[in-house]
Amino acid sequence: MAKKLEDNGLFESSRWLLPERREAYSHQLTHKDPIIKPVIDEQEWQQIGEALSESFNEHARITIKVFDPYEEKELSGFVTVINMFLKEIKLRNEDDWDWIKFDDIISAHT
């Protein structure tokens, strides 16, 4: 009985949602308004390029902010390949890797 009175235990077990509210909440999570992609100017592209080349040449950890219309994504790792023909980089993190297109990069810093 003592556990039910600690840490909001009595009310924690009695919480529930109406089916209409649960459906509205899940709809809200999946149907967010898309974010407009910011315009990157030439100076920012230069800074992004310098950070990518520093990570590639000196094997330095880089943090890249990638555009996603529904959430802010930030990836961290090491640049292992810069493919100028396909305009993408290969970012290796702890146990996996991602191909990231240049057009999807918003910012990058080491």
HUBEL-V243385 format. One record per pair of residues at least 24 apart in sequence whose C-alpha atoms are under 10 Angstrom apart, sorted by the first residue. I is the first residue (numbers start at 1). J is the second residue. Records with the same first field share a line. If there is no record, write none. Layout:
I = J, J
This chain:
29 = 70
30 = 70
31 = 70
32 = 69, 70, 71
33 = 69, 70, 71
34 = 68, 69, 70, 71
35 = 67, 68, 69, 70, 71, 72
36 = 67, 68, 69, 70
37 = 67, 68, 69, 104, 106
38 = 67, 106
39 = 106
40 = 103, 105, 106, 107
44 = 106, 107, 108
45 = 102, 105, 106, 107, 108
47 = 107, 108, 109
48 = 102, 105, 106, 107, 108, 109, 110
49 = 102, 107, 108, 109
50 = 108, 109, 110
51 = 79, 107, 108, 109, 110
52 = 78, 79, 80, 81, 82, 89, 91, 108, 109, 110
53 = 79, 80, 81, 82
54 = 78, 79, 109, 110
55 = 79, 80, 91, 109, 110
56 = 80, 81, 82, 89, 90, 91
60 = 110
61 = 91, 92, 93, 109, 110
62 = 91, 93, 108, 109, 110
63 = 91, 107, 108, 109, 110
64 = 91, 100, 104, 105, 106, 107, 108, 109, 110
65 = 104, 105, 106, 107, 108, 109
66 = 100, 101, 102, 103, 104, 105, 106, 107, 108
67 = 103, 104, 105, 106, 107
68 = 104, 105, 106
73 = 106
74 = 105, 106, 107, 108
75 = 100, 108
76 = 108, 109, 110
77 = 110
78 = 110
